[in-house]
Amino acid sequence: MCGIAGELRFDNQPADLAAVERITQSLTARGPDACGFNSQGPLALGHRRLKIMDLCEASGQPMVDSALGLSMVFNGAIYNYPELRAELEALGYRFFSEGDTEVLLKGFHAWGEALLPRLNGMFAFAIWQRDVQELFIARDRLGIKPLYLSRTGERLRFASTLPALLKGGDIAGVLNPVALNHYMSFHAVVPAPDTLIAGIEKLPPGTFMRVDANGKSSQHRWWTLEFGASEEEQGYSFEDWQERTLTTLRESVALRHRAAVDVGVLLSGGVDSSLLVGLLREAGAADNLQTFSIGFQDAGGERGDEFKYSDLIAQHYGTRHHQLRIQEKEILEQLPAAFRAMSEPMVSHDCIAFYLLSREVSKHCKVVQSGQGADELFAGYHWYPQVDGAADPVEAYLNAFRDRSFEEYADTVQQQWVKGDFSGDFVRQHFAQPGAEAAVDKALRIDSTVMLVDDPVKRVDNMTMAWGLEARVPFLDHNVAELSARIPAKYKLPDGGKYVLKEAARKVIPAAVIDRPKGYFPVPGLKHLEGDTLNWVRELLTDPSQDRGLYNPAMLDRLFKDPEGQLTPLRGSKLWQLAAVNLWLSEQGL
């Protein structure tokens, strides 16, 4: 797990190493253990290292293999690298290090882009091919590891975070109206390639790009999630799917337990994180398995913790359990730092929870497993049955998921930002794509390949890496994702969703955490704006020095008159969503 950066020039000038150094140094939190640079004519690479799998200096980056004419930077973890290394050694390759970075480098030499489907892991990497003067950039299937791009006529730059690219200079920091519409429609999700800042894009998940020193480029999608059971699976019973689900998850958890001496689990007390604890125990996690839970001050009549259920799992498995309770005062104190750590503004209440929880976890271990992805893969949200039975599935999805209609969006922002119903068009276009026939499968596909990537997955990456903590997400193993897409919806939708996963989990964990009401990391103070938090948000949105010409003052007045009544369909605060943009822009110096 690391931070990567680079620049490729197209104008016959040497790469701006000083800019790459500024970008790279701003990634220190992602890689606090070491730093490295390499410059070769039009290309410069930078790397910040977090030592997990291989501690030796030979695995330092940028990694250069002069004999092969390749150099690279890599962020992530390849869990099956020992098997790939054995294949490469059988082909005659010899290794000077012990980790996964060199396996990627030599694997690319051996197989080119065909390396990508062989990989099981999370990754974003860039490989420079000296002899053909071409840069190859790739991102993992489900976008667990981020990669941001900035391109002009003279150069391409890339980095693990958007704020890092800003440190390179020559980016105006103007907002992207397409992204603003997405942000305010999809509770802060901005689908790739857009970002909130014009001139900065993100490489889509499951995609690779080739760029040469003349600026010629091509981009290809190398992985897609296909829905529907295979021919041999057509006769599977519900029990068969349960067994396949549990077997595939066991393999995923065990694979991610490799090279992790001190391992922790972010334990909410729900099915997903509780199942990870049980499967880690099965995989041989030692008696020092640690679990971490967070709770917040009650607000709006809503309880701020789920310690009842996380304590149950911690006691059942005898983990070394850590409880962290946060008061309103600390939330307000830490919000600016959490927003500085965000590559793009995020409004989920989970963000501050993950930020503060990661701070605590990083004091005890370097690797943590987390349960992101189960709801999107196994139909855990309430809108899937609505879409499944709808006469107009697109409208059903938009009504349940979108924070505000286009008409309300047009009333919320000032006129110069109203360019079109981009969020509605995006959903309509996605539902029209082949690869998923049933309406509910189309909803699951957009959630698992788009909404998941730029909300929960990005949240976990940004908030854990702010503290130099590696988060592994077993539900996002591509084998688990592909299996879930083949399971018929009738086995996922019952019992409030995730039916097949819940029934499989009964073979591992106590029923009390399966049959409980659905929960999450709650931060009631950011949902039910009141007291000091409401005053803080009011100041942020009405301070003339913070006025960026974004919002319609009449809409702000309406929201402040009834902050508790102005919630999105998914019960988030509309005021908090607007304030988050201002806060993030301020923390990035924009």
ROKOL-420290 format. One line per 10 residues: number of its first residue (from 1); their letters; for each residue x, y negated, z of C-alpha. Coordinates in steps of 0.02 Angstrom, whole numbers, plus 50000, padded with zeros to 5 digits. Layout:
BEGIN
NUM> A> X,Y,Z; ... $
end
This chain:
BEGIN
1> MCGIAGELRF> 50000,50000,50000; 50078,49839,49944; 50062,49674,49855; 50118,49660,49674; 50148,49514,49557; 50225,49476,49388; 50239,49363,49237; 50262,49404,49053; 50308,49261,48936; 50248,49250,48756 $
11> DNQPADLAAV> 50352,49097,48702; 50530,49168,48696; 50567,49087,48865; 50631,49179,49018; 50499,49220,49148; 50472,49092,49285; 50550,49187,49429; 50519,49044,49551; 50331,49054,49517; 50333,49243,49538 $
21> ERITQSLTAR> 50427,49222,49703; 50295,49100,49767; 50155,49218,49715; 50241,49368,49793; 50283,49285,49958; 50100,49239,49981; 50066,49427,49981; 50173,49458,50135; 50028,49517,50243; 49992,49657,50118 $
31> GPDACGFNSQ> 50173,49715,50124; 50262,49657,50282; 50403,49786,50278; 50508,49736,50126; 50517,49620,49976; 50594,49638,49803; 50609,49552,49633; 50669,49598,49460; 50686,49488,49307; 50721,49545,49129 $
41> GPLALGHRRL> 50708,49409,48997; 50522,49374,48968; 50468,49479,49118; 50481,49453,49306; 50409,49569,49438; 50382,49543,49624; 50335,49664,49762; 50292,49664,49947; 50304,49836,50028; 50206,49923,50165 $
51> KIMDLCEASG> 50299,50084,50206; 50182,50232,50226; 50220,50387,50120; 50407,50364,50093; 50513,50258,50210; 50678,50271,50117; 50756,50123,50028; 50764,50220,49864; 50574,50199,49849; 50587,50010,49855 $
61> QPMVDSALGL> 50508,49905,49719; 50515,49839,49588; 50577,50012,49538; 50693,50017,49389; 50746,50172,49292; 50875,50109,49166; 50895,50280,49086; 50710,50284,49042; 50700,50098,49004; 50557,50074,49127 $
71> SMVFNGAIYN> 50526,49961,49276; 50369,49947,49381; 50274,49878,49529; 50136,49979,49610; 50004,49951,49744; 49910,50099,49815; 49934,50282,49855; 49937,50436,49742; 49880,50580,49851; 49922,50720,49731 $
81> YPELRAELEA> 50097,50658,49691; 50185,50816,49758; 50093,50922,49629; 50132,50798,49490; 50314,50791,49543; 50326,50980,49529; 50255,50971,49352; 50380,50837,49303; 50526,50933,49378; 50474,51083,49274 $
91> LGYRFFSEGD> 50487,50969,49122; 50666,50926,49170; 50644,50760,49262; 50757,50727,49412; 50711,50613,49556; 50812,50493,49664; 50672,50458,49790; 50539,50556,49884; 50379,50454,49863; 50238,50426,49740 $
101> TEVLLKGFHA> 50309,50272,49652; 50441,50366,49555; 50315,50501,49511; 50208,50367,49429; 50358,50297,49335; 50417,50465,49267; 50239,50525,49241; 50208,50377,49127; 50367,50417,49031; 50310,50596,49009 $
111> WGEALLPRLN> 50125,50572,48972; 50094,50388,48935; 49914,50334,48965; 49866,50519,48982; 49945,50507,49155; 49793,50412,49220; 49665,50555,49223; 49793,50663,49314; 49801,50542,49462; 49703,50564,49622 $
121> GMFAFAIWQR> 49720,50405,49721; 49696,50218,49728; 49810,50110,49623; 49848,49955,49526; 50016,49956,49438; 50116,49874,49299; 50253,49961,49198; 50372,49867,49084; 50437,49965,48935; 50604,49884,48894 $
131> DVQELFIARD> 50633,49960,48724; 50464,49913,48650; 50444,49754,48753; 50270,49801,48812; 50183,49789,48980; 50060,49924,49032; 49938,49879,49172; 49810,49997,49248; 49682,50003,49387; 49603,50154,49475 $
141> RLGIKPLYLS> 49435,50226,49429; 49328,50140,49562; 49430,49982,49586; 49490,50022,49761; 49649,49924,49728; 49629,49748,49654; 49720,49663,49512; 49695,49482,49460; 49754,49405,49296; 49789,49230,49233 $
151> RTGERLRFAS> 49828,49206,49049; 49876,49054,48946; 49950,49039,48771; 50124,49047,48846; 50113,49183,48979; 50017,49316,49075; 50027,49326,49264; 49955,49458,49378; 49941,49481,49566; 49852,49583,49698 $
161> TLPALLKGGD> 49750,49433,49755; 49672,49280,49676; 49744,49157,49804; 49918,49223,49764; 49897,49176,49581; 49850,49000,49634; 50022,48985,49716; 50103,49003,49546; 50034,48835,49493; 49956,48776,49327 $
171> IAGVLNPVAL> 49780,48836,49371; 49654,48695,49384; 49542,48776,49515; 49381,48734,49422; 49229,48842,49462; 49162,48967,49335; 48972,48938,49313; 48942,49118,49257; 49026,49182,49415; 48932,49058,49525 $
181> NHYMSFHAVV> 48767,49126,49462; 48824,49305,49496; 48890,49257,49668; 48726,49178,49723; 48622,49320,49648; 48717,49475,49705; 48767,49422,49884; 48940,49368,49826; 48973,49505,49697; 49053,49436,49539 $
191> PAPDTLIAGI> 49070,49580,49413; 49236,49598,49323; 49313,49520,49226; 49244,49356,49296; 49298,49273,49458; 49235,49114,49540; 49387,49019,49472; 49391,48981,49286; 49554,49043,49209; 49573,49191,49329 $
201> EKLPPGTFMR> 49502,49362,49287; 49512,49533,49366; 49553,49691,49271; 49395,49799,49274; 49403,49965,49369; 49451,50119,49269; 49536,50009,49138; 49711,49991,49067; 49787,49849,48967; 49936,49838,48851 $
211> VDANGKSSQH> 50019,49669,48820; 50177,49639,48719; 50303,49497,48724; 50214,49410,48579; 50051,49402,48675; 49961,49538,48576; 49850,49636,48695; 49723,49776,48700; 49612,49840,48839; 49531,50011,48859 $
221> RWWTLEFGAS> 49412,50092,48981; 49492,50257,49030; 49358,50323,49151; 49170,50313,49160; 49045,50390,49280; 48927,50505,49187; 48761,50559,49265; 48670,50724,49251; 48709,50903,49299; 48819,51006,49186 $
231> EEEQGYSFED> 48748,51156,49095; 48814,51279,49223; 48743,51173,49365; 48565,51167,49295; 48513,51314,49403; 48591,51253,49565; 48481,51258,49719; 48478,51124,49854; 48588,51237,49960; 48713,51251,49817 $
241> WQERTLTTLR> 48726,51061,49804; 48749,51048,49993; 48893,51170,49987; 48975,51083,49839; 48959,50915,49927; 49037,50977,50087; 49178,51071,49999; 49223,50920,49891; 49222,50802,50040; 49330,50923,50141 $
251> ESVALRHRAA> 49458,50923,50002; 49454,50733,49988; 49477,50703,50175; 49617,50831,50187; 49707,50755,50037; 49699,50582,50116; 49765,50649,50280; 49933,50681,50197; 50082,50578,50256; 49983,50497,50396 $
261> VDVGVLLSGG> 50061,50531,50567; 49951,50409,50662; 49778,50408,50584; 49623,50314,50636; 49441,50305,50581; 49332,50150,50573; 49186,50226,50668; 49017,50141,50654; 48924,50288,50727; 48829,50321,50565 $
271> VDSSLLVGLL> 48830,50481,50464; 48971,50431,50346; 49106,50380,50469; 49054,50515,50593; 49072,50647,50458; 49248,50585,50421; 49296,50613,50603; 49228,50789,50599; 49314,50831,50434; 49479,50757,50494 $
281> REAGAADNLQ> 49471,50872,50644; 49442,51018,50526; 49591,50959,50422; 49705,50971,50571; 49707,50793,50639; 49800,50804,50802; 49732,50765,50974; 49790,50585,50952; 49655,50551,50821; 49599,50374,50855 $
291> TFSIGFQDAG> 49429,50296,50823; 49384,50112,50822; 49215,50026,50842; 49163,49844,50848; 49014,49754,50924; 48952,49576,50927; 48843,49464,51034; 48656,49494,51014; 48560,49361,50916; 48384,49336,50849 $
301> GERGDEFKYS> 48324,49483,50951; 48443,49600,50859; 48569,49709,50948; 48750,49673,50900; 48827,49845,50925; 48799,50030,50894; 48915,50094,51029; 48784,50222,51084; 48818,50324,50927; 49004,50292,50905 $
311> DLIAQHYGTR> 49031,50340,51087; 48937,50502,51056; 49054,50552,50914; 49211,50496,51008; 49161,50601,51158; 49109,50751,51052; 49279,50759,50965; 49384,50693,51108; 49460,50551,51007; 49561,50409,51078 $
321> HHQLRIQEKE> 49422,50283,51062; 49437,50093,51057; 49290,49975,51078; 49305,49794,51025; 49169,49670,51075; 49172,49497,50997; 49084,49341,51062; 49014,49200,50955; 49157,49083,51001; 49287,49202,50929 $
331> ILEQLPAAFR> 49188,49227,50769; 49191,49041,50736; 49376,49031,50780; 49425,49174,50665; 49312,49140,50515; 49435,49021,50429; 49575,49149,50441; 49461,49286,50375; 49414,49177,50226; 49596,49139,50190 $
341> AMSEPMVSHD> 49621,49327,50174; 49481,49344,50045; 49525,49355,49861; 49351,49290,49825; 49219,49223,49946; 49119,49362,50027; 48962,49337,50130; 48929,49508,50206; 48925,49502,50394; 49040,49653,50387 $
351> CIAFYLLSRE> 49185,49543,50330; 49222,49465,50499; 49190,49634,50580; 49319,49719,50468; 49442,49575,50489; 49438,49581,50679; 49427,49770,50686; 49578,49783,50570; 49675,49668,50685; 49642,49789,50828 $
361> VSKHCKVVQS> 49677,49946,50726; 49843,49880,50661; 49908,49877,50839; 49888,50066,50849; 49913,50142,50675; 49955,50103,50494; 49826,50214,50408; 49639,50219,50434; 49498,50312,50348; 49334,50224,50312 $
371> GQGADELFAG> 49163,50280,50248; 49131,50156,50108; 49039,50220,49955; 48922,50351,50027; 48766,50242,50014; 48798,50195,49833; 48845,50372,49780; 48712,50469,49876; 48567,50345,49867; 48567,50278,50044 $
381> YHWYPQVDGA> 48481,50111,50011; 48296,50072,50015; 48280,50009,49836; 48319,50174,49751; 48144,50249,49778; 48069,50083,49719; 48168,50091,49557; 48133,50278,49536; 47945,50254,49528; 47937,50084,49443 $
391> ADPVEAYLNA> 47851,50044,49278; 47989,49915,49249; 48147,49980,49335; 48250,49825,49293; 48127,49708,49376; 48109,49826,49523; 48298,49825,49547; 48311,49637,49530; 48166,49606,49650; 48242,49718,49783 $
401> FRDRSFEEYA> 48426,49677,49759; 48444,49500,49692; 48459,49363,49823; 48358,49237,49725; 48270,49227,49558; 48346,49123,49420; 48214,48991,49453; 48266,48977,49635; 48448,48976,49584; 48412,48829,49469 $
411> DTVQQQWVKG> 48330,48738,49616; 48477,48776,49731; 48625,48713,49630; 48649,48549,49541; 48601,48544,49357; 48777,48555,49285; 48792,48733,49355; 48632,48797,49276; 48695,48880,49116; 48588,49037,49105 $
421> DFSGDFVRQH> 48516,49188,49195; 48680,49282,49190; 48639,49399,49335; 48473,49453,49260; 48553,49479,49090; 48693,49581,49169; 48571,49703,49250; 48465,49717,49093; 48619,49755,48987; 48685,49882,49112 $
431> FAQPGAEAAV> 48519,49976,49122; 48518,49985,48931; 48687,50073,48922; 48697,50261,48887; 48768,50386,49011; 48624,50386,49136; 48448,50432,49083; 48341,50415,49240; 48305,50241,49306; 48368,50285,49480 $
441> DKALRIDSTV> 48531,50349,49404; 48552,50183,49313; 48531,50093,49480; 48656,50211,49563; 48778,50182,49421; 48774,49993,49431; 48791,50000,49620; 48934,50126,49623; 49037,50054,49479; 49002,49868,49500 $
451> MLVDDPVKRV> 48918,49813,49662; 49018,49933,49770; 49184,49879,49693; 49162,49693,49724; 49076,49700,49893; 49114,49842,50016; 49272,49905,49930; 49346,49731,49906; 49296,49688,50085; 49389,49835,50158 $
461> DNMTMAWGLE> 49544,49805,50051; 49554,49619,50090; 49518,49631,50275; 49630,49781,50313; 49776,49720,50207; 49769,49552,50297; 49844,49651,50442; 49958,49768,50344; 49840,49913,50369; 49810,50049,50237 $
471> ARVPFLDHNV> 49628,50100,50219; 49586,50265,50135; 49409,50295,50073; 49373,50482,50049; 49197,50456,49977; 49280,50365,49831; 49384,50513,49777; 49336,50528,49594; 49289,50710,49620; 49161,50658,49752 $
481> AELSARIPAK> 49095,50517,49641; 49078,50630,49490; 48994,50766,49592; 48869,50643,49666; 48823,50582,49492; 48781,50760,49440; 48667,50794,49589; 48483,50769,49541; 48402,50618,49622; 48267,50729,49699 $
491> YKLPDGGKYV> 48402,50796,49817; 48466,50623,49865; 48309,50516,49888; 48211,50607,50026; 48226,50570,50212; 48272,50387,50186; 48409,50431,50061; 48572,50529,50064; 48470,50685,50095; 48594,50810,50023 $
501> LKEAARKVIP> 48738,50726,50116; 48644,50723,50281; 48597,50906,50269; 48776,50953,50226; 48837,50849,50373; 48731,50952,50494; 48858,51090,50473; 48994,50978,50544; 48930,50840,50660; 48796,50822,50796 $
511> AAVIDRPKGY> 48618,50797,50732; 48593,50644,50843; 48697,50534,50727; 48610,50604,50573; 48430,50579,50630; 48458,50404,50699; 48392,50247,50613; 48507,50180,50476; 48633,50053,50543; 48786,49953,50493 $
521> FPVPGLKHLE> 48921,49842,50570; 48798,49708,50630; 48848,49527,50658; 48681,49453,50709; 48754,49279,50736; 48788,49260,50550; 48619,49329,50500; 48511,49235,50624; 48595,49065,50618; 48568,48976,50784 $
531> GDTLNWVREL> 48660,48877,50916; 48842,48834,50885; 48848,48938,50727; 48704,48844,50647; 48784,48677,50695; 48948,48734,50618; 48863,48784,50455; 48766,48619,50450; 48927,48520,50469; 49012,48623,50334 $
541> LTDPSQDRGL> 48872,48592,50208; 48832,48410,50247; 49006,48339,50276; 49033,48215,50132; 49216,48266,50121; 49159,48444,50082; 49037,48393,49945; 49092,48476,49782; 48936,48435,49684; 48872,48613,49698 $
551> YNPAMLDRLF> 48707,48610,49791; 48543,48519,49773; 48521,48413,49932; 48333,48443,49931; 48362,48631,49941; 48485,48609,50086; 48353,48509,50179; 48225,48647,50155; 48346,48781,50214; 48396,48685,50371 $
561> KDPEGQLTPL> 48214,48655,50418; 48186,48844,50430; 48354,48936,50436; 48279,49093,50511; 48144,49103,50378; 48263,49079,50231; 48333,49255,50214; 48374,49349,50054; 48278,49508,50007; 48421,49605,50089 $
571> RGSKLWQLAA> 48401,49498,50246; 48556,49392,50229; 48559,49207,50269; 48545,49096,50115; 48627,48954,50212; 48775,49062,50258; 48796,49112,50077; 48810,48929,50024; 48927,48885,50168; 49043,49030,50125 $
581> VNLWLSEQGL> 49087,48953,49956; 49135,48788,50037; 49236,48875,50172; 49330,48985,50050; 49371,48842,49932; 49434,48739,50078; 49543,48879,50142; 49619,48901,49969; 49655,48715,49957; 49530,48688,49816 $
end
